[in-house]
Amino acid sequence: REEQAGLANNAAAQLLLKKQGSTLAFATGNNKMKKAAAAAKMTNQQVLKIIAQVYVGKMEVDKQCDTNRRPRQTLNDYVRDFFTQQYGLASVAKSKLLDLVAKLGAEVSQEKGVHPRLRIFHHLLGIDMGGTGDLDECSFVLNAVQELFPSWRYNSSFIREFVQPTILLPAEGVEFAVVKLFSAQKYGGQVPDGLMDKILFKAKNIAVKAKPGTRGAQTSEQKQVDADHVLDACHFAYLELEIQSITSLMNLFASCDTNGDGVLQYDEFLDLIAKIDARVTPQDVLEMYHECVGDDDVIDKGELLGLISNRGLKFALAKFA
């Protein structure tokens, strides 16, 4: 999927991947024998449990950060803290984290049969990208999990549900959750074309038996969808939107860089922001300029991308594609 989206070779996407995050370098050794041995220590169900625990914990930490107006912690840093809290000793935490990374790497290296929840978590950690994860992508996946799994509010119930190899969700609820997820302005304000058809195409009539003792407690049929198929499709749609929007930003950057020196002076930056949103006042532009300009008084592509992302304007750029 990453190759299809052009993620690995897309310069704009590479800027995004390097924008934020921290490294898991200490846990990404290249010794194949060590990886294989470590991977054998963990089952998929054990990894799914860890992922569920990490997701719930990260959601709570993000809430606290937002409430206190502090920057959100990267998933990589949170996972480090999670293992340290779980095992106490740094050496043990490091060993267990290495086991997890090895297991994820071993699973993802398979051509077929990779569990989607493991592949997505592997991607969020950015293990194949030098251990750099992206805050925006992580936030999207966590938002998707919250919309699709209402049980996330109840730690133990969610973990019991999430460790199941296959999770079926009612198609109507999935449709509502996906619309709500992508209706957020920071994700473009609307469901990407064709996404809902792609998701509901795999909806199947499943026999559902009502709980004993309830009125009409007989077996009926209900259209249900595999939760992994939904999560996978939404994540891939996000990546496509992201690359499309960032590529648009790079095109805008090039068109506004009138002297062709590869950076933006103030007047060029003013022109670029006006093209993105004509309602922005000169005072706002000056504030944004000082927010991202370097010591050299010019703005490079990485600095601009950081500003656009922090301001929640990334997906508004799709209109320039």
C-alpha positions as CSV (number, residue, x, y, z in Angstrom):
1,R,0.0,0.0,0.0
2,E,2.8,2.4,0.8
3,E,4.4,1.7,-2.6
4,Q,1.0,2.3,-4.3
5,A,0.7,5.7,-2.5
6,G,4.3,6.6,-3.5
7,L,5.0,7.2,0.2
8,A,8.6,5.8,0.3
9,N,9.8,7.8,-2.7
10,N,7.7,11.0,-2.4
11,A,9.9,13.9,-1.3
12,A,7.0,15.8,0.2
13,A,6.0,12.8,2.3
14,Q,9.6,12.3,3.5
15,L,9.4,15.9,4.8
16,L,6.3,15.0,6.7
17,L,7.9,11.8,8.2
18,K,10.9,13.8,9.4
19,K,8.9,16.7,10.7
20,Q,8.1,15.4,14.2
21,G,8.7,12.4,16.4
22,S,11.6,10.7,18.0
23,T,13.7,7.6,17.3
24,L,13.4,4.0,18.3
25,A,16.9,3.4,17.0
26,F,18.0,1.5,20.1
27,A,15.3,-1.1,19.3
28,T,15.8,-1.5,15.6
29,G,18.9,-3.8,15.3
30,N,19.7,-5.5,12.0
31,N,20.6,-8.9,13.4
32,K,18.2,-11.2,11.6
33,M,18.8,-14.2,14.0
34,K,18.1,-12.0,17.0
35,K,14.9,-10.6,15.4
36,A,13.7,-14.1,14.6
37,A,14.4,-15.3,18.1
38,A,12.7,-12.3,19.7
39,A,9.7,-12.5,17.3
40,A,9.1,-16.1,18.5
41,K,8.7,-14.9,22.0
42,M,5.4,-13.0,21.2
43,T,2.2,-14.1,19.7
44,N,-0.1,-11.9,17.6
45,Q,-2.6,-11.9,20.5
46,Q,0.0,-10.6,22.9
47,V,1.0,-7.9,20.5
48,L,-2.6,-6.9,19.9
49,K,-3.0,-6.6,23.7
50,I,0.0,-4.3,23.9
51,I,-1.4,-2.2,21.0
52,A,-4.8,-1.9,22.8
53,Q,-3.1,-0.8,26.0
54,V,-0.9,1.7,24.2
55,Y,-3.8,3.2,22.3
56,V,-6.0,3.6,25.4
57,G,-3.1,5.1,27.4
58,K,-2.0,7.4,24.6
59,M,-5.6,8.7,24.2
60,E,-5.7,9.6,27.9
61,V,-2.2,11.3,27.8
62,D,-3.3,13.3,24.7
63,K,-6.4,14.5,26.5
64,Q,-4.2,15.7,29.4
65,C,-1.8,17.5,27.0
66,D,-4.7,19.2,25.2
67,T,-6.3,20.3,28.5
68,N,-3.0,21.7,29.8
69,R,-2.1,23.2,26.3
70,R,1.0,21.2,26.1
71,P,2.4,19.6,22.9
72,R,1.3,16.0,22.5
73,Q,3.9,13.3,23.1
74,T,5.0,11.2,20.1
75,L,3.8,7.6,20.0
76,N,7.5,6.5,20.0
77,D,8.1,8.4,23.3
78,Y,4.9,7.2,24.8
79,V,5.7,3.5,23.9
80,R,9.1,3.9,25.7
81,D,7.4,5.3,28.8
82,F,4.7,2.6,28.6
83,F,7.3,-0.2,28.7
84,T,9.3,1.5,31.4
85,Q,6.1,1.8,33.6
86,Q,5.2,-1.8,32.8
87,Y,8.6,-3.4,33.7
88,G,10.3,-0.9,35.9
89,L,13.9,-1.6,35.1
90,A,15.2,0.2,32.0
91,S,17.1,-2.9,30.8
92,V,14.0,-5.1,31.0
93,A,11.8,-2.5,29.3
94,K,14.4,-2.2,26.5
95,S,14.5,-6.0,26.0
96,K,10.7,-6.2,25.9
97,L,10.5,-3.3,23.5
98,L,13.1,-5.0,21.2
99,D,10.9,-8.1,21.3
100,L,7.9,-6.1,20.2
101,V,9.8,-4.3,17.4
102,A,11.2,-7.6,16.2
103,K,7.8,-9.2,16.1
104,L,6.3,-6.3,14.2
105,G,9.2,-6.4,11.7
106,A,8.9,-10.1,11.2
107,E,5.2,-9.9,10.6
108,V,5.3,-7.0,8.2
109,S,8.2,-8.6,6.2
110,Q,5.8,-11.3,5.1
111,E,4.3,-10.8,1.7
112,K,0.8,-12.1,2.7
113,G,-1.2,-12.6,5.8
114,V,0.0,-9.6,7.8
115,H,-2.5,-8.6,10.5
116,P,-3.7,-5.1,9.6
117,R,-3.6,-3.9,13.2
118,L,0.0,-4.9,13.5
119,R,0.9,-3.4,10.1
120,I,-0.7,0.0,11.1
121,F,1.0,0.1,14.5
122,H,4.4,-0.7,12.8
123,H,3.8,2.1,10.4
124,L,2.8,4.6,13.2
125,L,6.1,3.9,14.9
126,G,8.0,4.6,11.6
127,I,10.3,1.6,12.2
128,D,11.2,1.3,8.5
129,M,11.6,5.1,8.3
130,G,14.4,5.3,10.8
131,G,12.2,5.1,13.8
132,T,10.4,8.4,13.2
133,G,6.6,8.5,13.8
134,D,4.3,11.3,12.9
135,L,1.9,12.9,15.4
136,D,-0.8,13.7,12.8
137,E,-1.0,10.2,11.5
138,C,-1.1,8.8,15.0
139,S,-3.9,11.2,16.0
140,F,-5.9,10.1,13.0
141,V,-5.6,6.4,13.8
142,L,-6.5,7.0,17.4
143,N,-9.5,9.1,16.3
144,A,-10.6,6.3,14.0
145,V,-10.3,3.8,16.8
146,Q,-12.4,6.0,19.1
147,E,-15.1,6.3,16.4
148,L,-15.2,2.6,15.5
149,F,-14.8,1.1,19.0
150,P,-17.0,2.9,21.6
151,S,-15.6,0.4,24.2
152,W,-12.3,2.3,24.2
153,R,-13.7,4.3,27.1
154,Y,-13.8,1.1,29.2
155,N,-10.2,-0.1,29.3
156,S,-10.7,-3.8,30.1
157,S,-13.7,-4.2,27.7
158,F,-11.8,-2.5,24.8
159,I,-8.8,-4.7,25.4
160,R,-10.9,-7.9,25.4
161,E,-12.5,-6.8,22.1
162,F,-9.3,-5.6,20.5
163,V,-7.3,-8.7,21.0
164,Q,-9.7,-10.8,19.0
165,P,-8.2,-11.7,15.6
166,T,-11.4,-10.8,13.8
167,I,-13.8,-8.1,14.9
168,L,-17.1,-7.5,13.1
169,L,-18.9,-4.2,13.3
170,P,-22.5,-3.3,12.2
171,A,-22.3,-1.7,8.7
172,E,-24.7,1.2,9.7
173,G,-22.5,2.1,12.7
174,V,-19.4,1.9,10.5
175,E,-20.9,4.3,8.0
176,F,-21.8,6.8,10.6
177,A,-18.3,6.5,12.3
178,V,-16.4,7.1,9.0
179,V,-18.5,10.1,8.0
180,K,-18.0,11.6,11.5
181,L,-14.2,10.9,11.3
182,F,-13.6,12.6,8.0
183,S,-16.1,15.4,8.5
184,A,-13.6,17.0,10.8
185,Q,-12.1,20.0,9.0
186,K,-8.6,18.9,9.8
187,Y,-9.1,15.8,7.7
188,G,-10.6,17.6,4.7
189,G,-14.2,18.0,5.9
190,Q,-15.7,15.2,3.8
191,V,-15.3,11.5,3.1
192,P,-12.8,10.9,0.3
193,D,-14.4,9.8,-3.0
194,G,-15.0,6.1,-3.2
195,L,-13.9,5.3,0.4
196,M,-17.4,4.4,1.6
197,D,-18.1,2.1,-1.4
198,K,-14.7,0.4,-0.8
199,I,-15.6,-0.2,2.9
200,L,-19.2,-1.3,2.4
201,F,-18.3,-3.5,-0.6
202,K,-17.1,-6.1,1.9
203,A,-20.2,-5.9,4.1
204,K,-21.7,-9.3,4.7
205,N,-24.9,-10.6,6.1
206,I,-24.0,-12.1,9.4
207,A,-26.3,-14.2,11.6
208,V,-26.8,-12.3,14.9
209,K,-28.5,-13.9,17.9
210,A,-30.2,-11.6,20.4
211,K,-29.2,-12.0,24.0
212,P,-31.3,-14.7,25.9
213,G,-34.2,-13.3,27.8
214,T,-34.7,-10.2,25.6
215,R,-37.8,-9.7,23.6
216,G,-37.6,-11.4,20.2
217,A,-34.5,-13.3,21.2
218,Q,-34.1,-15.1,17.9
219,T,-31.4,-15.2,15.2
220,S,-31.6,-12.5,12.6
221,E,-29.3,-11.2,9.9
222,Q,-27.4,-8.0,10.0
223,K,-24.9,-6.5,7.5
224,Q,-21.5,-6.4,9.2
225,V,-18.0,-5.4,8.2
226,D,-14.6,-6.5,9.3
227,A,-13.2,-3.8,11.6
228,D,-9.7,-4.3,10.2
229,H,-10.9,-3.8,6.7
230,V,-12.5,-0.5,7.8
231,L,-9.4,0.7,9.8
232,D,-7.1,-0.3,6.9
233,A,-9.1,1.6,4.3
234,C,-9.4,4.7,6.4
235,H,-5.7,4.7,7.2
236,F,-4.8,4.3,3.5
237,A,-7.2,7.1,2.6
238,Y,-5.6,9.3,5.2
239,L,-2.1,8.6,3.7
240,E,-3.4,9.4,0.2
241,L,-5.0,12.7,1.4
242,E,-1.8,13.6,3.2
243,I,0.5,13.0,0.3
244,Q,-1.8,14.8,-2.1
245,S,-2.0,17.8,0.3
246,I,1.7,18.0,1.0
247,T,2.5,17.6,-2.7
248,S,0.2,20.6,-3.3
249,L,2.0,22.6,-0.7
250,M,5.3,21.9,-2.4
251,N,3.9,23.0,-5.7
252,L,2.6,26.2,-4.1
253,F,6.0,26.7,-2.5
254,A,7.7,26.4,-5.9
255,S,5.2,28.8,-7.6
256,C,5.7,31.5,-4.9
257,D,9.5,31.1,-4.8
258,T,9.8,33.8,-7.5
259,N,13.6,34.1,-7.4
260,G,14.1,30.3,-7.3
261,D,16.5,30.2,-4.4
262,G,14.6,27.4,-2.7
263,V,13.4,29.4,0.3
264,L,10.6,32.0,0.9
265,Q,11.3,35.6,1.8
266,Y,8.5,37.5,3.6
267,D,6.8,38.8,0.5
268,E,6.8,35.3,-1.1
269,F,5.5,33.9,2.1
270,L,2.7,36.5,2.1
271,D,1.7,35.5,-1.4
272,L,1.6,31.8,-0.5
273,I,-0.6,32.3,2.6
274,A,-3.0,34.5,0.6
275,K,-3.4,31.7,-1.9
276,I,-4.2,29.2,0.8
277,D,-6.7,31.5,2.6
278,A,-7.4,35.0,1.3
279,R,-9.1,35.9,4.6
280,V,-5.9,35.9,6.6
281,T,-4.9,39.4,7.7
282,P,-1.4,40.9,7.2
283,Q,-1.0,40.8,11.0
284,D,-1.8,37.1,11.1
285,V,0.7,36.5,8.2
286,L,3.4,38.4,10.2
287,E,2.6,36.3,13.3
288,M,2.9,33.0,11.2
289,Y,6.1,34.2,9.6
290,H,7.8,34.8,13.0
291,E,6.4,31.4,14.2
292,C,8.3,29.4,11.6
293,V,11.1,31.6,10.2
294,G,14.7,30.5,10.9
295,D,17.6,32.5,12.0
296,D,18.3,33.4,8.4
297,D,15.0,35.2,8.1
298,V,13.8,32.9,5.3
299,I,11.4,29.9,5.4
300,D,12.4,26.5,4.0
301,K,10.1,23.7,3.0
302,G,10.4,21.9,6.4
303,E,9.6,25.0,8.4
304,L,6.6,25.8,6.2
305,L,5.3,22.2,6.5
306,G,5.6,22.4,10.3
307,L,3.6,25.7,10.3
308,I,0.9,24.4,8.1
309,S,0.5,21.2,10.1
310,N,0.5,23.0,13.5
311,R,-2.2,25.4,12.2
312,G,-4.4,22.6,11.0
313,L,-4.2,23.6,7.4
314,K,-2.6,20.6,5.9
315,F,-5.7,19.0,4.4
316,A,-7.1,22.3,3.2
317,L,-4.4,22.2,0.5
318,A,-6.0,19.3,-1.4
319,K,-7.9,21.9,-3.4
320,F,-4.6,22.9,-5.1
321,A,-3.9,19.4,-6.4
